[in-house]
Each structure stands twice: as C-alpha cells, then as structure tokens.
Amino acid sequence: MERITKPGFTVIGKEGSTRDGDGFIQRLWADANSHFGEIAPLAKMENGQLCGVWGAMSDFSRTFQPWEENFTQGLYLAGAECRDDAEPPTGWVKWVIPGYEYLRVESSPDAFPATLAYMEQHGLSLAGAVHDFTDPATGKEYMLFPIRRL
C-alpha cells in the first residue's frame, strides 16, 4: 500500500450500472476491449504506452462519491485514460475525474475490505469512489482509494 496523488484526469469508456444485473462489469469490459480501436487515437500515451486502463466508479449522482448501499449500487466506466480535450465517439462516455490523494493497493480478493479496515484503524475515510486501475507498463492491477480531494 502506498499513498499517491493524481491530478484530475479523463477516462473514456463504456458505462454501466449495478442496475444492469450480474456480470455487467465483465460485459462492459468485453464491449470496451472489442471496440478499443474507436478510442485508441484519443488515449493518453507515455513512452509509447497507454497511461492507464480504468474501471472508474461513481455513485448515481455522478459526483464520484462511493457506491451506495454498502458499496453495492453505483456506476462503472470501463475505459482508458484519454486526453482531456478528447470527445467520446458515439456509444462511449467521458468522465472527468477530480484529483485526489489515494491509497494505492494491489488488487486481490480481500483488498477492498482489508483497506477499508486499515483506513478505519488509521482515522481515514473515503473522499470519493474507489477506482480499479491497470498499469499498462507492468500489467499490475490496483485499487485506488481516494482519501483527500486535491
């Protein structure tokens, strides 16, 4: 676990919600991955690599608050970090995510509850929704827990 800061950034992806039923996240990723070529020219690149692949989350108000009803209800955007001036093609959605200080934790089956417990023990609270992040340079998957809005 490490603390990182990330200024606001843009993700263009395929959006769905928990109201879409079981397996909706997997369906979003299948759709996004099979049509990635449509947003590839918009993707933010660094050293020839994508800057990030995001499973971004928000509450239903689209204010990037944590999922509701004990983290079981909310919106999910499966996509890639893109240039801030990029306009999404038809069928894609653009989210501009505010900057935060995050706790970055490698993904694992117990990462979410373990990190929430750690935060409670250390007097930290969520300042926004948790995001999934895959680092294209390493292939490692992380969860980012926002603890302070920048």
Buried (B, 14 or more C-beta within 10 A) or exposed (E): EEEEEBEEBBBBBBBBBBEBEEEBBEBBBEBBEEBBEBBEEBBBEEEEEBBBBBBBBBBBEEEBBBBEEEBEEBBBBBBBBBBEEBEBEEEBBBBEBBBBBBBBBEBEEEBBEEBBEBBEEEEBEBBBBBBBBBBBEEEEBBBBBBBBEE
